[in-house]
Amino acid sequence: MRARRQLTEELILEEVGGIEGKNAGRVLALHSLMREEAQLHARRLRHLADFFAVDPDNEGSLIDADMTAMKVAVGLRCSITQATSQIRDAHHAVVDLPRMFAHLEAGDLPEDYHRFLLRQVRRLDADQIRLVDEHLAGVEIPSIPRSTFEAQVRLAVASVGNELKPPREAREVRIDGVDSEQGVAWITINGPIPEIRSLGLRLDASARAVQRAQRVALEAGEEPIPFDLDGDVRDRERPLSLSALRYAILTRTMLDLDPVEETAQPFKILVTVPVTTLLGMDDSPAMLDGLTPIPADLARDLAATSSVWYRILTDPICGTHLPARIDTYRPDAQQRMQLRLRHPVCAAPGCTRPTALAAEDDHIIEYDHQDPARGGPTSLWNLHRLCRRHHQLKTAGLIDPARDPQDDPDRGDRSTSAEPLVTTWQLEQDLRVRTAENTDLLTPRMTRRLDQAERTHRRAREARQRGPDEPRCRALDEAEDHLAEIQLEDEFTRVRTKRRIIPPGPPLDVDHPPF
């Protein structure tokens, strides 16, 4: 996972209008502060790890570090439980995640990125944590956004944490606690990720349907107002918030919206399953909406019970989704599915709102309804998904996205970059920032595994032809594997810098929207 341009102070200055720009000093000061905080966090972890390493009371065991934790708690003015947790995290950070710790010490890995990483590996053993560190070594940490970093961490953890596969008996709803003083209680619902994700999306779609109905009733002066359970909607003359409606629907109706009619098929969850997982070649995790790994056995169960599969074409090296074309204003089914995968969260810089429901397809160059030939095309080069808030800001001209015309496959030699499309956002006259589309994180892994599978198959065929009396040298196989890995990595590097692709033609079946 490499950025097109490395994130440096020079690049930051360029994006804020150069050294003379009015934002240059402020932005660089914030960037420097972020780096200082990361380095200070690394110093703290280093001190804790060294304390644990030299303290004779723990005998080198995290399980027997009670006395060490007591001493640390005195220095940090925290509880022994908190000190124990910090010692464990520090040991894993320094000893088991040395590559990521080096980025932290250099100030290239923000502190909150690193804290997220430590939270994700807490359930793994030391060997598995080292495999996560090895996986992340191939990610250009200093330059990728947080969403990409988190997705890569989740994928690495899911790939090595075999014990994280959820058993079927994990489906349960339990009351976790009651606060008598506050008069509140809370419940927890556990289950397979796709099922819980589907429940959440259905609940969100239901709340939005009721909110629209309340807004219509208020504007028309109709009675009764749907779901005005306590008369608050009429008194305040505005619909209930989505959070209040989610709670009301879940607790009062169990998703029965009568008399409001639930939107038919308001969403579909997208689960990308590697072909190697479907074939049983390995247990690579699938990806829910391109961001959340789910176990291989659960992915195979979903595939076995699904009546419709969608083929997603990706670049074999970068994982870039290959574009599809259309000549109308509204994106077709294949384009809309790709937009979901390319933008699982709002495309605006720093926004983390999911795009499964409350998001809109936006033309970067405005579409001309009177003369479509003069306006922006309905192509993946000119489309992205924005939450409603940022779509409004873009329409108002407060944020202005743009893409490189050379990456438009409808121009020039009809090719486009093999890398994910990059969008430049003008936030002020001299303040710019760049974002890149999401890619399929599984494709590069599958490319390597298929390459290895091909070599294994070829060797087995050659062994049958030679017969049992002519064994092949194992050292020769290892040398061949090493050379193949070097050649494949060279191809990865070449693709990132030079190769362009020609998009496929329009899809054959565009009648059924994927969500």
N, C-alpha and C positions, 0 to 999 in steps of 0.2 A: 504494500500500500504506500505509494509514493505521491507526494504533491507535485504539481506541475512546476511550482517555483517554491524554493525553500523560504520559510518564514524567517526573515532577518529584519534588523532595525532599518536597513536601507529600503526593504520592500514596504515596511510599515510607513516610512516617511513618504515613499512614492504614492501610497494610497491616500495619504492625508494631504496631498498637494505639495510635497517637497518640504525642505527645511524652512522655507519662507511661509508656509501655510500657517494660518492662525491656530489650527488644531495640533500642529506638529509637537510642540512642547508638552501639551497636556496628554496626548495619546502616548508619547514615548515615556512620560513619567509613570503612567498607569502600567505600561508594559514592564518597565523596570521594577516597579513595586511588585508586580506578579512574580517576576523572576526572583526577587529578594525573598518573598514569602516562601517560595518553593525551596530555596536554598536553606532558609532558616528551619523549615520543616524537616529537611534532610539532616541538618545538624542535630536536631532533637532526636530523630530516629537513630542516628549514629551513636549518640551518647547513650541512649537506652540499650541498644544492641551491645555496645561495649560493656555497659554495666552488667548486663546479664552474662556476658562471656567470661568476665573476670570474677564474678561473685561466687565464692566457694559453696555458698549455702544451697545452690540449686543443682549442683552436680551436672550441669549441662542439659538439664531436662526442663522443658517448658511446663510440664505437668507438676514439677516439684519446685516451682518458682515462687512459692508463697512468701518466703522470707525476703526474697529479692523485691517482690511487689510491695511489701510493707516499707522497705527502705525507699523505694521509688516514690511511693505515695507521700512520704514526708517531704521530699523535694518538690513534688509537683502540687502539693496541697490538694490531693484528690483521694478518692476512696481506694481501698485495696483492689476491689473489683475492677475499677477503671485502670489502675496501674497494671494489673495483670493483662488486661486487654491491650494496653499500649506496648508492653514488653513483647507480647506475642506478635503484634503487627510490626514492631521494629525488627525483630529477629527475621521474620519472613521478608521484610523489605530489603534488609542488608544482605542476608545470607542466601535466601532462595530466589530473590528477584533482583540480582545484581545489575542486569542491563537497564531495567527501569529505574533503579536507584541512581545509576550514573546520570540518566537524563534529569532526575530530580535534583541531584547535586549541582548539575550544570545550569539549573533554572529553566530547562527546556520543557519540563513536565509540570504543569500547574499543580498546586497542592491539592485542590479538590479532585483533579483527575486521579492523583495517586491514592487519595483516600477511597475513591470509588473502587479502584483496583484491589485495595486491601480488603474491602468489604466483600468483594466477589470471590476471593480465594480462601476465605476463612474456613470453609467446609472441606477444603482439599488437604491432602497430606503434602509433605515436603517435596516428594518426587513430582507430584502433579503440578505443584506451584512452579517448579523449575521448568516444566514443559510449557506452562503459560508464558513464562518469561521468554522462553525460546521462540514461541509463536510471535510474541509482540516485538521481538528483535527485528522482524521483517517489516515492521510498520514505521513510517517516518514520523515519529512522535512529535518533533518540534513544530510540525506544520499542519497536522490534521485537526479538524474541529472535534468538539467534545462528542457529538453524536457518533462519529465514525470511531473514535477511541472506545466508547462504551460498547458499540456493536462488536468491535474486534475482541474486547475483553470477554464479553458474554460468549462469543463463538469459541474462544480458546478454552474457557472454563467448561463449556458444554462438551467440548471434544475430549477432554481428559478426565472429567468427573463422572465416571461410569455410575457411581452410586447415586447420582442425582436423578436417575430415571425414575419418574413418579409411578408408584404402584397403583393399580386400579382402585384399591381400597382407600386411596387418599381423598376420594370424593366425600366431603363432609361439611357440615355447617355447625359451628359451635359458638356458644356464648363465652367470650374470653374474659369479661370483667364487668363489674358494676361499680360506679362511683356514687355512693349514696349522698355525699355532700353536694355534688353538682347535679345529681338527679339524672345522670346519663348512664348508658351501658353501651357495649359494642360487641359485635359478632365478627367472626372470621369465616370466610368461605374458601375451602381448599378444593382444588381439582386440577385436571390437566389444563395446560395453558390455553389451548384453543377454545375449550368449553368456557372457561372463565372470561376470556377475551370476548367471546361471542355474547355472553351474558351482559358484559359491560357495554358493548356496542348497542345491543338491543335496548338496554335501559336508557342509554343516551338518546337513541333515536325516538323512543317513546316520550321522553321528557320534551324533546324539541317539537314533536307533533302536538302535545298538549299546550305547550307555550304558544305555538302558532294559533291554535284554536282559541286560547284565552285572548290573544291580541285581536283576533277578528271579532270576537264577541264584544270586547270593550269598544272597538271602533263602531260597531253596528248598534250598540246599546241593547244587546240581546240578553235575555235571562232564560235559564240560569247560566252562569259562567262555568265552563267545564273545570272540574277539580278545584273550585274555589271552596275548599273544605272548611275554612274558618272565616270566610268573608273578607279575607285580606285583599284579594284581587280587586273587588269592587271598591273597598275603602281607599286603597292606594292608587287606583286607576292605572295600574300597570301589571303585566303578567308576573307570576312568581319566577324566581331565578331557576336556572336549570338544576342547581344543586338541591334546592328545596323540592322541585318537582321529581327529581330522581328518588329522593327519600320518600315522598308521598306515594309515588307509584309502587315502590318496592314494599312499603309497609302497609299500605291500605288496600292494594288491589292485586298484588303478586303479578304485575304486568297485565292485568285486565283493564283496558282503557275505556270501556263503554261509558258514554256514548261516542267517544272519539275513536275513529278508525285508525288502527296502526298502519303505518306506511308499509306497503307490500315490498318485501325484500329490500329493506333500506340499506343493506350493506352485505358484503361478503368479506370474510377474512382470507388473506392471501398467504398460503404456505408454500414456500419454494423448497422442493425436495430434490437433492442431487440424484442423478440417474444411478450413480454407484450405490447409493443407499437403497433405492428401489430394487436393484438387482441383487442386493445382499452381499456386494463385494466388500463393503465396510459399513461402519456404523456412524458415518458423518452425520451430524445433526442437521435438521431442516431449519429454515428461518421463517418466522412469522412476521409478515409485513417487512421483511428485509432487515429487521433489527433484533428480534428475540429468538435465540436458538430453542428448539424443542427436540426431545430425544428421538433417535432414529426409529425405535419400535413404535412410538406414537405416530410418527410421520407415515410409516408404512401402513398402520391401521387406518389413518385418514385416507390415504391413497386407495386402499382396498375397498373402502365404503363410499368413495366419491363417484358420482355418475358422470362427471365432466372433468377432464384434465385440460389445462392450457399449456401449450408449449412456449417456453420463454427462451429466445435466442440471445446468447450473451457472447461477448468477445472471450475467446478461450484463455487469454492472458490476463486482461485487466478486469474481467467481469462486467464490462460496460454493456448495458442493454442495447441491442441493435435496434435502430429506429424503424418505425413503420410510417407510411405516408397516407394522406387523405386530403381531399380538396374542398371539404365543407367547413362551416364555422365550428360546429360541435365536434370534439374528438370522437373517433369511433371506439368500439369496445377494446380493441387491442391497444390503442394509444392510451385510453383511460387506465387500463391495467398497468401499462408501463409507467404512467405518471405516478400511480400509487407506489410502485417499486422504486422509482427514481427519487420520489419525494415522500417518504413515509412520515416526515414531519414538514411543517410549513417551510417553504424555500427561503423565506426572508432570513437575513443573517441573525443568528442567535435565538430564533423562535423555535420552541420545542412542541408546539401544539400538533397533535396527530392529525393526519389528513384523511383518515378512514371515513369520517362523516362530515364534520363541520369545516369543509375546505372547498375551494372553488378553483376550477381550471382557468388559468389566466393567460392571455396573449401578451407576451413581453412587448412586441410591436403591435399596437392596436389593430384589430381586424376592421376592415372597411366594409360595412354591410352594403353600402351603395355600390361600391366598385371593389370587390374582393381582390382583384389583381393589383390594386394600388396599396392595399393594407398588408398587415403582417399575416403570414400563412398559418394555417392550422397544422403545424408540424411539431414534432418533439423538440426541434431546435428552437422553436418560438413559444413553447408552452412550459409552464410549471404549475405547481399547486400551492396556493396561498390560503392561510386562514382568512376568515372574513375581515378581521381587523386590518391585517396588512394588505389585503386586496383593496380595502377602502383607502388606505394611505397611498397605495400605488396609483389608484384612480385619481386621487386628489393631487398627484404630482409631488408628494412629499418624499417618496422614495422612487428611484428611477433605475430599474434593472436593464442591462444590455448584455448581449452575447456577441462573440466574434463572428462576423459574416462569413469568414473562411470556413467555419465549422458547419455552415448550412449546406446540407447535401443537395439542395435544389439549385445551387449556384456552382459556377466554375466547372470543375471536373466531376461534379456529383459525388464527391467523397466527403467524409467527415472524420474528425479525430477519433482514434481508437480509445482515447481517454474519456472519462466522464466530462460532460459539458460544463464549462465554467461560466458563471454569471458575475458580472461586475455591477455592484450596487452603488449608485451615487446618493449619498445620504445628505450631503451639503455640497456647496459649490466646490470645496476642496477636501471633502471627506469621502473616500471610497473604500469598499471592502469587497473581497471576492469569495464566492461560495462555489462548491462543486456538487454535482448530483450524486446521489447514492449509487453504489455499485453492488453487484451480487458478490458477497464475500466468499461464497462457497466455490465459485468457478475456478479461481487460481488453485485452490486445494485439490479440486477434482482433476484439474489438468495434470498436476504432478502425480496423482494416484493412477490416472489412466496411463500416463507415460510409463510408470513403474510396472503396471499390469501388462502393458504391451511387451516390455522387455522380459518379464517373467514368462509370458506365453511363448515368446520366440525361443527362449532358452530351453523350455520344456520340449518344444517341437524339435529343436536341434539335438537334444539329448536322446530322443526316441530314434532319430535318424542315425546317430553315432552308435547307439547300442551301449550295454552296460560295461563293456570293456574299455571305453574311452571316456573316463570321467573328465569333466571340465574343471579347470582350476578355480577355486573359490576366490582367490585374490584377484583373478582376472575379472570375475563378475563384479567385485567391489570396485575395482578401478573403472570399469565401464559405467557403473551406477554413478560414481563420483563425476566422471566426465559428462554424463548426461545431465546431471544436476547443474553443472557449470554452464552447459550450453543452454539449458532452459532458463536459467537466471539471466544469461546474456540476452535471450529473446525477450524476457520480461523488460529488461532495461531498454532494448531497442524499441519496443512497442510504445513505451512511455514517452519516447522522444521523437519518433519518426513516423511510425506506421499510421496510415489512414485506411478507412474502410468504406466500402460502397454499400449503402443500406439495401435490404431486400425489398421486393415489390410489395404491393398491398396484400393484406391477408385475404384468404378465401371466404372465411366466415366472420361477418361483422354484425350479425343480427342480434346477438345476445350480449348485453353488457356484463362485464365480469363482476361488477359490484353496484 
